Amino acid sequence: MTAKLPSADFRTALSAFATGVTIVTASDGAGNDVGVTANSFNSVSLDPPMVLWSLARKSTSLAAFSAASHFAVHILAADQEILSNRFAKPGEHKFAGLELVRGVGGAPLLDGTTARFECRTAYQYDGGDHVIFVGEVIEFNASGRSPLLFHGGRYGLAARKAAALSEASQADETSDSFGEDFIGYLLGRAHYQLYAGIRPVMDELGVDLLDHFVLSTLGAGGPRTLTEIEAVIGYTGSHVTPERAQALAARGLVEFAGEAAPLTLTEAGRCAFLELTTAAKAIEENVLELLDEGEIAVLRHLLKHVIRGTDTGLPDLWRASGRT
């Protein structure tokens, strides 16, 4: 007799396997649409093209899928987490508000996915506490969008691993090395190389990096006092003195009525802010062309994670000061 495995531990061990996330849809014999989120999808055969997925026997949608002649499997894109959550919960109105088209056998089709397979139900097999559905693929499409992943009970994002590492990285396998893999070095070098592209615009406007920080803070968040500005850009280690504010005012970029009064951008200051922002966005676009959709999402997520983890309670640059 086979020993019974501890179900919680078994589930945890299985969750170590990263999978994609799918939504499977069908229309039952009465014309009612059903859909569930599933990560139990896999390929079976290329010739003929066949795929499979499984559904828990306790699912309220089991009868409908068992009766359906066709179903559609949608591999979700990285930005479809909300849609995944909607179809993961029991309910009768999962399709409410969604624009649907009908696929083979009347199965409702969802838009924006990374790939979609329209299938004829070929076989149904006993899979313990699940039923395994095998479908013959009749139609399919793929958008090339980055997929949504699921690992360890949480959603994840996909990014390509570099085809080859630098010789220095290959030679140095120690995780605590103060070398090219040091995060501080990587973040710092990326920062300075990005700002190198905007320096010609700064030189043309006659502003330095601190001036740029001040103009960006005022342009993004509205009027602020010197103390408020310094709190926002405190992570730079820079100090905005009254003399700095007076110099900006003398060049017609800000209005400054005293140390306790808020600084306000003039029309010339707003134009400078917009010019600097446009240059920064152009540099960002050039960098993002080196990455795919998934890598961009992962990069932004990880940088925000680092910022949150090292934040000392600084104000948000993009939150308005509340002044009018």
N, C-alpha and C positions, 0 to 999 in steps of 0.2 A: 504494500500500500504506500502510495506517494505521500510524503509528509506535507502538511499544509504550510504554505509559505506565509509569513506575516504580511498581510495585504498592504499596510501602510509603508513598510520598508520596500516592498516590491514596487509599489507605485513610485516611490522616491528614486529607486534605482532606474526605473524606466524613464523617468523625467530627465535623466542625464543625456538622453538621446535628443538632439535638437531636431525639430521638425518644422515644416511649413505649416500654415494655417489655411484651412479651406472652409468654404460654405457650400454645402450640397443642397440643391433644390430639386423639387419635383412637383407635379400636379397629380393629385389622386384621381380616381375614376369619376368622382363627383365634381371635378373642376376646382377643388380647393388646393391652394398653394401651400407647400410645406418647405421649411428650410432649417438646417441645423449647422452649427459650427463643428468642424471635425478636424483632427490632425492625424487621423488614422488612414490617410490616403497614401497610395503607392502604385507604382506601375506594375503590370503583370506581364505584358507581351507587346512586342513591336509589330509582329505579323502573325495574327491580326492584332491591331492596336487595342489593348485592353488595360483597364485600371481597376483598382478596388478601393473600397473604404468600408468601415464598419460602424454600426450603430448599436447602442446599448438596448437590450431587450426591454428595459424599463422606460425607454423614451416614448412619449406620447405620440411621436411622429412615426413610430415603427410600422403601424398598420398602413399608413398612407404610402410610405416608401416601399413596403412589401407589395402593395397593389399597383404601384406605378410601373408603366411599361418603359419609361425613360427617366433619366435624372441628369443633372448638370453639376459638375464640380468646378468651383471657382477658387483658384489659388489667390489668396488675398495679397494686395500690395502693402508696403510698409506703412502707408497712411490710413489703412482701413481697420485700425484697431477698434474704433467705435462700432463699426459694422459687425465685426467679429463678436463683440460683446452683446450686441442686440440679438444675434442669432444663437448665441450660447445660452440664452435664458428661455425658459418655457413661456409661451404666450401665443395668442392668436393673431396678433397684428404686427408681425415682424416685417412685413412688406409695406406697411403704411408709409406713404409719402415717397416711396422709391419709384423711379421711372423704370419700368420693366418692358422688355420685349420677350417674345416667346421663342423658345428654341425647339429642337426636335422633340416630338411627343408632347409639346405644350409646356415643357419645363420653363419656369421663369428664369430669365438671365439677368445678372447684375453687371453693372458697368464699373470700369476703373480697376479691374483686377489685373494681376500680372499674367495670368493665363486662365483659360476656361476650356472645359472638355464637356461636350454634349454626348451622352451615352445612352445606348439601349441596354436595359437591364438583361444581362445574359444569364447569370447564376446567382443564387442565394445559398450561403452555406452557414452551418451551425458553427459559431465561434465562441462557445461557452456562454458567458453573460452578454455576448454581442452577436449580432447577425452580420455576416460578411457579404457585401454586395459587390459583384463583379460586373463591370459594364464594358460593352464594346463601344469604342469611341467612333462616333459618326461624324462629328464636326469638332474642330478645336481652333483656338487662336491664342497668340501670345503677344503681349505688349512690350516685353523687355523691362517692365518696371521692377524695381527692387522689391523682394517679397517680405512679408511679415513672418517673423519666426516665433517659435515657442520653445522655451528651454527652462527646465527647473521650475515649472509652474508659473513662469512669467513670460511676457512678450519680449522679443528681442529684435534687433536690426541686423541686416546682413551687410558685410563689407568684404571686398575682395582682399585676399592676402597678397602682398607683393610677390611677384614671380621670383625675385631674387633679392636677398638681403645684401647690404654692403659687406665688404670683406671684414671691416672692423666689427660689425655686428655679429658676423658668423664666428669670428675668432674669439669674441668676448661673450661668453655664455653666462657670466655671473650677473645675477639680478640686481646687485647693489653697486655695480660699476659706475664710477663717476666719469662717464665717457659719452659717446654719441647717443646712447640709449637713455641718458639721464633726462627725465621729463622736464626739469627746469631748463636745461640746455635746448631741448627741442621746442618748448613753448617760447623761450626767449628768442631763439634764432628765427622762428616763424614770424614772431611779432616784428622784429627789426627788418626782416626782409620784406614783409608786407608794407611797412611804413616807408621803406626806401622808395617805393613806387609813388607815394604821395608827396614826397619831399620837393620835387620840382614845382608842384602847385603851391606848396607852402612858401617856397622861396619867392615865387612870383607874387604872392599876396603879401610877402614881408612878415610872415608869422612863424613862430617856432612851435615845437610840440606842445608846450604848455598853453600857448595862445589857442592852439587848435583844441585842446581839451576844454578850455573855458568856453570857446565859441560853440563847441558841440554840446556842452552841458546846457547852455542857455538856449540853443536852438532846439534841443530835444525836450527840455523840461520847462522852458519859460524862465522869467526873471528869478534870480536867486541872489542872496547876499554872498559876500566873500566866504563867510563861515559855511554856508550851505554848499557852495561850489567846492570848497576844500574837502567837505565831508564826502561829496560824491566822487571826487577824483583822488581820495586819500590813498587808494591802492597804488597810485603811481609814486608816492613819496614826495610829490611836489607841493609847494606852498604858493597860494595866490595872495600876494601882498597888495596893500593899497597902491603901491607904486606900480605894480603890474596892471592893476585896473585903470589907473590914471593914464598909463602909456597907451592902453587900448582905446581909452576915451579920446586921447589926443589924436589918434589916427582915425577917429570917427567910426570905430567899430562897435562901441558900446556907449551907453549913457551911464554915468557914475556920479552920484550925488553925495557920496560920503561912505565911510566904512560900514555904517549900519544900514545903509539903503541898498535895495536890490539892484544888481546890474541888469540892464536891458539891452538887447541887441538893437542897433540902429538898422536902417535899411541897408547900408553898406555892410554892416556886420552880418545881416541875414544873407546877403548875396555871397559873402565869403564863406559862411557856414554851408550854404547849398553847393557852392563850387567844391569845397573840400569833401562834402558828403558824396557828390557825384563821382569825384575822383576815387574815393574809397570804394564805392560800389563797383566801379569799373575794375579796380584791382581785384576785388572779391570775385567778380564774374570770371576773370582770367584764371584765378586759382581754382574755382569750382569746375571749370572745363576739364581739369585734370582728374576729376573724381566722377564716379557715377552717383546715381540718385541715392543708393543705399549708403555709400561712403559719406556723402554729404550729411545725411541724417545722423549717422553714427558720430561723425566729427562734431557736429553741433551738440549732440546729446552728451558726449564725453566732456567737451569743454565746459558745458553748463554744470556737469556733475563735479568737475574739478573746482569750478568757481564756488558752487554751493558748499563744497567740502572745506574750502579754505577761507570762506567769507567771515569777516570779523564784524558783520552787522552794518556794512556800508549802505547808504541809501541807493535806490535804484535810479540809474541815469535817465531811464525813459519815462519815469513817473513824474508828471507835472508837479510843480511846487505848490500849486493851488492858488497862486497869485493871479490876478487879472490885470 
